[in-house]
């Protein structure tokens, strides 16, 4: 087991891979350190005496400045280190990339759903969309009517658990007895066979928008909902509207065809204020959807080249190991896919803070670099205008687990994107049209980011986590990658891949990256039981373009 790691040769901090004790003497790369503090696993100590204002370097970039003198071997924490990041501008130098060897995957395919416009889905969902929050209740009624009957129901173990408590109460047992009872969580699923085996699920995009707020909010929501309707993982769409809201049905339909002039999926539209009753609205929506599900069920998976895969990369519930295990491994898998002609989407702009210049230099031309710089600076300025800023991004959980500043968090987070050139920079909801690595402007917030990444076309998402988060998406399968094996064991119900063996030295980043790519190929073919999909974790939060970090 390794105890220490310096991530980059120019760093002046070292990461503790195990818990270390004050006064312990350690030697690393020929240098001896006497620890001045207890150093918990995932945290860092400095390699030299620092004075107030001295820079702290990690991942080879500025990540903070000392607020007070820090002795060699001393722990960095929120009381002695403040966020700092280097300034940046447009593209300053050329970038040369050597792709990894992808010869072993050259002729590989995945089994996906081929759409008429040439894109390929990794799943086949039917989508219900409300143009306004007033229709959320009607969607919930339809969801209750369809999912169990068509074979898409979730586990009833918690209902069964509640029934046991009801039985105890009805038999006169006391609250103390109920609290001490060893009740069973019986893993009972709806065993109804799926009526439509080629439909992976029926999904419902409930939200709180479409009216009220600003007209800009409704316009952005329209673009977002249109992107989901047009998504390659979606077979068809049922739309419910009230009628008087800001987001009108005609505007939404126009948005779809502006996005994709060749859109040819079933688009079923129902307006409540034009219907005779709630019953007629819901019953007609169910009837027409059912008939179109029969047609959509005739679609079957077909072989597609790996170049048709669109992979989103995301981190959430990050820890001090994220940037040295899961994120670099996902980044290597991303490089492999780009080398095969595929597309990778890296988002979370507040979590690119401190590595902006590196990313700008990786852009393939000045125009793309300038767009990235503009989006980054305008986003941060908007946050600062309300008394915040990118520096406020790390959560209490991030900080407890070693991500002391946003720049430390960001420098590690950016590793998910690998090392390929950046072929395009996309604003929120803009579709990815260029094969290769794309940057997508979204918040760092787990659900807002996965929602936005899916809007730009991700058909699979690799989501790294060190603390554990259940985040999923209604139409894009989200694969959870643990940064450490302890998390993978404790939260095995949400974790798909464990990269903790990188920390222990049992495997390399490159070997794990290849393993992750193989998992993605199976997942894209419907051959893996992805935990977020199995749990029905259908998280969807539109970004209003206000300040959300």
N, C-alpha and C positions, 0 to 999 in steps of 0.2 A: 504494500500500500504506500503510495506517495503521500508526503505530508505537505509539500509546498509546490507552488507553481508561479513562475513569472511569465505572464502571457506574451509580452513583447520585449525584445532586448533593451529598448529605451525606457521601459517602465521603471518608476522608483517606488513601486509597491509590489508586494508579494501576497498571493492568495493562500490562505490556510485551507488545505484540503481535509484536515481533521482538526479537532479541538486541540489547542495548544495552551500551555500554561505560562504565566508570568515567571520570569527568571530562567526559562528553558533556553538552552544554548543550541542553536541549529546552524548547520552549514548547508549552503545552497550555491551551486556553481562557483565553488572556491571561496565564497565569502561567509564569514561567521556573523551570526546575529544573536544577541541576547534580548529576549522578549521583555518589553517594559510593561506589558499588560497581558491579561488572559485574552487569547484570540480564539473566538468561536469559529467553527467550521464555516467557510464561505466568506469570512471577513478578511481584511487586509491590514498589513503593517508596512511602514515605510522602510526603505532600504538605506536611508541617510538622514542625518539631522536636517530638519526643515525649520526655517524661520517664518514669521508671520508674512503672508503674502507669497510665499514660495509656491511654485506650481506642483501639482500632483499629476503624474502621467500614468495612464493605464491603457492598454491596447495600442500604445504608441501615440496617444493623443491627450491633450489637456482635458482633465475631468474635474478639476477643482483646484482651490487655493487654500493654503493653511490659514486658519483664523488665529491660531496661536502657535508657538513653537512646538514641534513634534519631534521627540528624540528618535534616533535610529532604533528600529524594533518596536516602535510605538503603534498602537491601534489607531486607525482613522475612523472617525464617527461624526455624527452631526454637530457635536460641540466644538470640534477642531478643524472641520473641513466644510467649505462652502462651495456651491456649484460654480464652475467657471468653464467656459468653452472658447475655443479659438474663433476669431472672426472668419468670415468666408465671403467669397464673391463668385463670379461666374467661372467657367472652365479656364484653368490656368496652364494645363499641360496635357499632352497626349497620353493615352492609356493603351497599353498593350496587354492582351490577355492570352494566356495559353490554356485552352480548354483541357479538362481531364480526358483520359483515355475512355472512350465510350464504345469501343469496338464490340464488347460482349453484349451490348443492348441494340446494336445497329439494326437488326431485323426483328426486334421484339415488337409486339403489339399488345393492346389491351382491348377488352370487349366492352364497347360503349354503344351509345345510342346516336346514330348518325342523323343529323338534321339536314334539311333541304338546302341550307345556306353553307354547308360544308363543315360546320362546327360539330363537335362530338360531346355528348353528355356522359357523365359517369353514373347517372341515375335517371329515372323517368318519373317525375312527380306531376300531379295535377295541382294547380294553385288556385286558391280563393283569395281575392283581393278586395278590401273595402276602400273606396275613395275617400271615406271620412269615418271618424271614430264612432259616429252614430250607428254604423252598421256592425260594430264589433259584436254586439249581442246576437244579431241574426247569424253571424258567422259561427258563433259558439253553438247555437242551436243546430246548425247544419253539421258542424263537426261531431256533435253528440249523435246525430242521426246516422252519419255515414261511416265513421271510423270503425266502430265495433262491428257493424253489420257487414262491412266489406273486408274485414280481417286485418285492420290496422290498429286494433286496440293495444293499449299498454298493460303492464302488469297490474293485477288487482290485489297485490300482497298487502297494501296498506288499507284497502277496504276490508280485507279479511281480518287484519289486525284490529281495526275499529270494531268489527262485529264481535270479536272476542271480548273487548271491553264492554260493549253493550250487554252481552250475555252475562258478564260478571255483575254489572250494575242491576240488571233485571232480576238476578238471583239474590240480590240483597247484600252483596259483598261490599266491604268498606273501602273508602278511597285508599287507605294505607295498604290494604290487601291488593288492590289493583296496581298500586305503584311497585309493590314487591313481587308481583306475579311474573313468571318467566313465560311470556307470551311468544308464540312462534310467528315468524314472518314467512308465511308459506308462499313460495315462488309460483303463484298461479297466474298463468297468462291466458288471454283469450285464445282459445285453440281453434277458432273459426279459420278455416283455410281461406287464404286470400282468393277472392272471386276473380281478381284480375292479376295474375302472376307477373305480368310485365309492367305493372304500375307499382312503383316502390313506395308510394304513399300519397296521401292527400294533405296538403299543407295550407295553413291559414295565416295570412300576414296581418294580424290585428295590430293597430297602432293608435296613437293619440292625435293624429294630424288630419289635414284635409280641410279644416275650417278654423276660425279664430287665428291667433298669432298673426304673422305677417303674410302677405301674398307671396313673398319670397319663400317662406316655409312651405307653402302649398306647391309652389313651382318646383322646388327641390324634391319634395315628396313625390310629385308626379314623375320626375325623371327616375327616382329610385324604384318606384313600383313598376314603371315601364321596363327598367333593366331586369327586374325579376321575371316579368312576363316573357321577356325575350331570352331569358337564360337558357343555355343548351340543356340543362337538367330538367327543364319544364316542358311537359307535353301539351298542355293547354291551360286556359285561364277562365275562371268565373269571376266576374266583377259585380260587386254590389254597391249601389250609390243611394244616398238619400234623395238628392235632387237639387237642394238649394245651397249646397256647400261651395266653398271657394274652388276646390278641385273638381271641375266638371268632367263628366264622362267624355265629352268630345275632346277636351284638352288632353286627357289621359291617352285616349286612342291616338290622337295626333302625335303625342310624344313617342308612342311605340313605333309608329311608322317613320318618324324622323330618325329614330335610332336605327331601325332596320327596315328599309323600304321593301324587303323581300319577306317580311313577317307573314307567315301563313298558318300559324297554329290556330286552333279553335279559340275564339274570344267571345265568351258568353256574357252579355251585359244586362243588368237588371236594375231598375230605378224604383225605389219604394214609393215615392210620391206620385208615380204614374200607375202603380198597381192598385188593384181593388181592395187588397187587404194584406196584412202581414202573412197570413196563411198562403195566399195565392203567390206572393213573392217567393217565399221559401220553398213551397212545393214545386213551383215551376223551375226554380234554380236547381233543385235536387234532380228533377226529372231530366232536364236537358243535360246536366253534367253527367248523369248516369249513362245516357245514350252515347255521349262523346267519350266516356271512359271505355265503353265497349270498343270503340274505334281505336282509341289510343293503345289499348291492350294488344293490338295486332303488331305493334312495334317490338322488335327483338334486338338484343345486343348483337353487334357485328364487330369484327376485328378492325382496329384503327391503329395507325402508327403512333408512337409515343410523342411525336411532334404535335399531335392534336390535344395533348394534355395541357391544362392551364392550372398551375399550382400556386395557391396563395400561401404565404408564410407569415406566421403570427406568433407573438409570445404574450403570455398573460400570467399573473401570479408568479412573476419572475423572481429568481433568487440569485445568490452570488455565484452559482454554478451555471446559470443560463448561458452566459457568454463564453463558457469554456467547454461545455459538453453538448447540450441539445442544439443550441443555435448554430455553432459551427458545423455540426453533423448535418442539420437540415440545410445549411448553406452549401455543403458539399453535394448533397442530393440535388439541390437547385442547380448547381453548376453542371451536374451530369445531365439534367433535363434540358438545360439551355444548349449544352453540347449536342444533344439529340434533336435540336430544332424546336423544343417545346417553349412554353411561356411561363414565366414566374412573376408573381406580383408581390412586392414588398411595400407595406403601407406604414401606418402609425407615424406620422410626421413629427409629433412631439418626442418620439423615441428615436429620432435620427440626429438629435442635438449633439454637436461636438464632432460629428463626422461629415458635416455638410460639404466641406471642401473636397474630401476624398470622393464623395458621391458625385459632386459636380464635375470633378476631373474624369470620372468614369463615364460620364454622358458622352454619347457618340458625336454630338455637335454642340456648338455654342447656344443654339436656340433652345434645345432641350434643357441644358444646364441653366439657362436664364429663367426658364419657366419654373424649375425646381427651386431656385433661389428666391424667386418672387413669391411662390406659394409658402415657403418656409417663413420668410420674413414677415409677410402679411398676416399669417396665422399667429405667429408669436406676438406681433404688435397688437393684434386684436385681444389676445389673452392679457397682455400687459396693460391695455387700456382699461381693464376692469380690476386691476390690482393683482393679477396673477402672472403667468408666464410659463414657458416650458420647464423652468426650474422647479415648478410645483408638481410636476408629473409623478415622481415616485410615491407609491402608496406606503402607509405604515408597515405593511407586510414586506414590501420591497426593502425598506430601510432596515427592518429587523434582520433580514437575511443577507445583508451586506451590500445593497445597492444604495449607497449613501447620497449620491448626487444623480441628477438626471443624466449628466454626461457619462457617468459610469454605466448607468442602466442602458443608455442609448448606444454607446460604443459596443456593448455586448449584444444588444438587440439587433443591430445592423448586420451582425454576422449571419443572420438567417438568410440574407439575400445572396450569400456567396460572394464571388469575385468577378462575375461576368460584367461586360460593358452594359450600361443602361441605355436601352434603345428608345424609351419613351417615358414621359412623366405625365400622369393623368390626374386631372382634378376629380373631385368626388363625383361618382356615377359615370364618369367617362369610360367608354368600353376600350378594352385592350385589343388593339388591331395589329400589333407588331410582335412577332415571335422573338423571345429573348427576355431579359430582365426589365420589368417596368416598375416605376415608383408610383404609388397611388396615394393621394392626399386623403387621409382619414385621421380621426382622433386615435389616441393610444388605447382608449377604453375598449375592453375586450369585445363587447357585443357591437358597438358602433363600428369598430374596425372590421370585424368579420362581415357585418352587414354591408359595409362599403366595398370591401374586397370582392364579395360575391357579386355586387352590382357591376363591377368592372369585368367580371367573367370568370372568376375562379370556379373550377369544377371539382377541385379538392382543396382542402386547407390543412396544412401541417401547423399545429398549434403547440408550441413548447411551453412548459410550465414547471416551476420548481416548488411552488406552494400548493398547486392543485386548483383547478377551476373547471366547472362542468360545461363551459360555453359550447354551444352548437349553433347550427344554422338550419332554417327550414328546407333549403334546396341544395346546399353545398355541404357534403359530408366533411366534418371537422375531426381530424385525427390528432389525438393528444400524445405528446412526446414528453416524457418525464426527464428532468435534468439529473435526477438522482434516484438511486434504487430504493431508498427508504420510502420516498413518495410513491413509487411504482407499486410497492408492496401494500402500503397503507390505504391507497386510494385506487386499488386495482379495478374497481367498478367504473372508473372514468379514464384510466390510462391505457393507451394502446401499445406504446413503444417505450422502452426503458433505455436511456443512454448513460445510466450511472456507471456502466463498466468502462466508460472513457475516463471518469474520475479515478477509478481504482487502477487504471493502466492495463486492464485486461483486453481492451480493444482500442483501435485508433479512430480518429475522426473520420478518416476516409472509409474504413471498413464499415462503420456505423452508417455513414452516408449511403453507401451501396445497399445496405440492409433496408434503409428507409425508402430508397427508390423502389426496391422490390416490393415492399409493403404497398406503396402507392399504386404500383401496377396491378396488384391483386385487388386493392380497394376500388380502383377505377373500373374493374371488371365485375364488381359486385361479389367478390369472393372472400371479403373480410367482414366480420361483424364489428363495425366501428362503434365504440362505446357510446358516443354522443348520439348516434343514430338509433341505437338499440334503446336508449333511455328516452327517446323522443325529445331531446333538448333542442327545441326550435326557437332559438333566441333571435329577436329582430328588433333593433332600435334605430330608427332614422336619425341622422345628424341634421339638426336645424341650422347648421353652419354658425351657430353661436359659439361661445367659448366652452368647449368640452375637451378635456385633456385625457 
